[in-house]
Amino acid sequence: MSSDTPTSGETDPRGSVPALHWSGVTDIGRFRPNNEDSFLAMKFNGHEVSYLGKTGEDSMEGADYVFAVSDGMGGARSGEFASRVAVDRITKLLPRSFRLNAAGIAGGFTDILLELYSAIHADMLQLGYSYQECAGMGATLSLCWFRPDWMYFAHIGDSRIYYLPAEGGLTQLTHDHTHVGWMRRKGELNEREARTHPRRNALQQSLGAGTQFIEPHIGAVGYRPGDRFLICSDGLVDGLWDRQIEEIIRTQRRAPGEPTVAQRLVNDAVSNSGRDNTTALIVEIPRTPQPEPAPAGPILT
């Protein structure tokens, strides 16, 4: 993440506190015996942590918001357990690190998120060493932390975070930690070739799973009203092309009686494929009256 990323002492340059709307759905798919995906929606401040429902809207006045998706792996049901461990540790470790940072004890957001991922990784390794049924278990983890000024993200594995600005096309913020993902970033594969590559699911990095060292991808996005973010497991990508994801996010109405955007994404992905567990978590910054247009949100990685 760039060294000029704002710290917790900086304020929203627009002079108003934004709101957030979110919706999240997970589906076992059509062939798996159990769901190894987990997702988290929570808010916290210096005093308390609150779990959020699958859908909702709230002002960011006085609280930070965290949304995350984890895809577990391992024998028997240890993958299901691994993803739950990942999201559960966020609720305990991130607010504590934030309080330390506010007191001037810790560093910036990069340090906080790196410390969080390192702690979860160490916990999973310890569980794998201590319990035979947990041997080799691991998980991906993609996380978005919303403050009134910026969205900070951290990621490891092949789940994804997408950014769809109010004006502009869909961008994949995170790097797939696979050799195929590396080849795609180098321009050696296109989206079609990457989707059908025989080693597309071979992870090079994850939490736990016997991995010795991790290097999570950490960055930040300055957002504006109308911007939307998608956190998803690889099951969603298996069932939908990027252009389909963008079209659904842009066109699905948010109205009573209509499926949420997350529900529509998951329904279509499972219908098209369903070979894997499928999870989508959408976060939108609703449009509000502004005295003048806000500048486009930069992305820092």
N, C-alpha and C positions, 0 to 999 in steps of 0.2 A: 504494500500500500504506500502511496506517495507520502513523503514526509510533511507535505503541506496540508494533509487532512486535518479538518477542524477537531478540536478537543471538546470535552464536555462543557467547558466554560463559554463557548461561543453560542450565539443565539440565531434564530431563524431570520435571515435577512428580509423576509417578506413582512415581518412584524406581526404575524398572526400564527396561532397554533393550529396546525392542520388536524383533520380527522382521518380515520382509517376505516375502511370497510373490508371485511375478510370473509372467505368461505373455504372450507376444507372438506375433502371426501377421500376415503380410502376404500378399495374394493379388492377382494381376494383374487379376482380374475376367474377364468373359466376352467383352469386345470390344476392349480396349486391346492394342496390339502389344508394349508393354513396361511395366514397373512403375516408376512415378516416385515411389512411396512408399518411405521408409526409416524404420526405428526403431532406437532405441539403448537398451541396458540396460548400465549400468556402475556400478562403485563405486570410490571413491577416498578417500585420506587425504592426509596431508602428504607422503607419500613415493612413492606409486605409484598407477597407474590400472589397473583390471582390467575387461575386457569380460566380461559375463555371458551365459549361454546364453538360449535363448528361454523356458525355464521354469526356476524354481528357488525356493529358500527359504533365507534366511540371517538371522542376527542382525545388528543394526546396531551391534554392539559395535565401536568403533574405526574406523568407516568411514561415509561418506555415500554415498547411492545416487541415481543420476540415471536417469530414463526419459524418452524423448522420441520424438515422431513428427513427420516432415516430409513434406510433399507438394510435389514439384517441378513446375515449369512451364517451358515453353520449346520452341522448335522442335527437330526431329530428336530426339536423345537428351539434350539439355541439361537437360531437366527431371529426368531420372534422375540426372544428374551433380549438379544443384543440391541435391537432397535429401541426397545423400551428403556433399556439402561441408558442409551445415548440421550434420549429426550428427557428422561428423569434427572440425569445429572445436570442438564442445563438449568433446570428450575432451582437447583441447590447451589450450583457453583457460580453462575453468571451474576445473580444479584449480589452475592457476597463480594465478588471481585469488583463490581461497580461501586459498592459502598467504600471499599478500600481506595479505589481510584478517587472518589469524591473527597476523601479525607487526605489526599495527597500522598498516599502510601505506595500506590502502584503507578504504572506508566499510562500510556495512551490506549486507544482501542485495539490497536494491533497486538499489544502485549496482553490485553485482557482476553481477546479471542484465542490467541495462541496458547495462553495458559489454560483456557477452558478445554481446548481440543487435546492438549497434552495430558490433562488430568483424566479426561474420559478414556483416552487411549490407554493410559496406565491402569485404570480400573478394569478395562476389558482384558488386558493382558493378565492381570492378577487373577481375575475370575477364571480365565482359561487355564492358568497354571494350577489353580486350587481345586477345580472341580472337573472331573473327567467328562461330564456331559456338556461342559462349556469349552472343551478343548477346540481351538481353532475358530471359535466364533468371532465375528467382526461385524462392522456396520459402516455404511456411508453416512454422512451427515452434512446437510446443507441448511444454513441458518441465515435469517435476515433479522437484524436488530434495528428497529425504527426509533429515531429521535425526531424532534420537531425540525431539525435542520438537515440531517443526512440519514441514509440507510447504510448500515455497516453489514457486510456479509462475510461469512466464513464457510469453507466447503472442503470436503474430502470425499473421493469416490466417484461414482458415475450417476448419482442423482444430479439434478440441475437446478439452477436459478436463472430465470429469464427476466428481461426488463423490456416492457413495452411502453415507451413514452407516449404522451398525449399526441405528439406529432413525431412521426418517424416509425421505422420498422422494428420488428422483434430482434432483440440481441440476447445471445446466451452469455451471461456474465461469467459463469464458472467454467473451469477447464475439466473435462472428463479425465480422470486419472487412470487412463488406459493407454496402451500403445496405439490403438486405433484413434483415440482422441488426439494424441500427439501428432499422428499422421494427418488428421483432418486440419489441425491448426497450422501445420506446415504446408498445407495446400496439396498434399499428395493423394488425398481422397476427397470426393464430394460427399454430400449427405446420403445419396443413394448407396454409394459404395461402402460408406461407414456403417450403414444400417444392416447390410448383408454380410459384412466381414465375419469370418468364422471366429475371430478372437475379440469381437466387439465387447464382450462382457468380462474379459480377463483383467481384473483390477491390478494396478501397480501400487496403489495406496489405499488404505482404509484404516478405520479405527479398530484396534485389536487384530485378530486373524494372524497373529504371530509376526506382524510387521514391526521391524526394529525401530525405524525412524519415520516420522511423518513430517510433511511440509504442507500444511493446509493452505489453500488459496484464500487470501484475505484481501478485501478491498472495500470501496465505498461508492455510493451514488448520491449525488444531490438531486432530489426529486422535486416535482412541482405538481399542482392539482391536475388530475386527469391521467397521471402515470399509473401503471399497474405492474405488479411483480408476480411471477409464478414460480413456486418451488414444487418440484415434482420428482417422483422416483422414475427409474428407467423404464418401468412398465408403461408409463404414459407415452414416452418417446417411441417405444416399440410399436404403439398403436396409432400414432399421429405424426405426420410430417410437421416441420416447423411452420410452414405456410398454413396448415390446418389449425394449429394451435393459435396462431395470430388471428385468423379469421373468427374462430369461436370466441376468443377473448373480446374482440372488437364488436361482435354482432349479438352475442347472447344478452338478452334484456335482463336487467335486475328488477324484477317486479313480482308481486304476490302471485303465487300459483305457477310461476315459471321455475324450471330448474336453475339452481345457482350456476355461475360460470364453472366452478370446480366440478359440480355434478355433471354438467354437459361434457366437459373435457374427459372425465373418467368414463362416462357412459359410452362416448364415441370410441375411446381408446380400447376399452374392453370388447366392444362390438367388433372392432376391426382386427383385434389380436387376442387379448386376454390370456396370453401365455404366461404372464407374470402378474404379481400383485401390482396394483396401480393406485397411485396417490397423487392428488393435486391440491395445492393450497394457494389461493389467489388473494393478494392484498392490493387494494386500490386506494389511492388518495383522491377522494371525491372532489369534483370541481366545486369551487366556491367563488363568489364574486371577488374580483381583484381590482384594485384601482388602476393597475397597468400590467401588461403581460410580464410574467416572470421569465428570467433567462432559462434556457435549456439546462437541464441538470447534467453536470459533468460526471464522468465515471473515472474513479481512481483505482488503479490496480497495482 
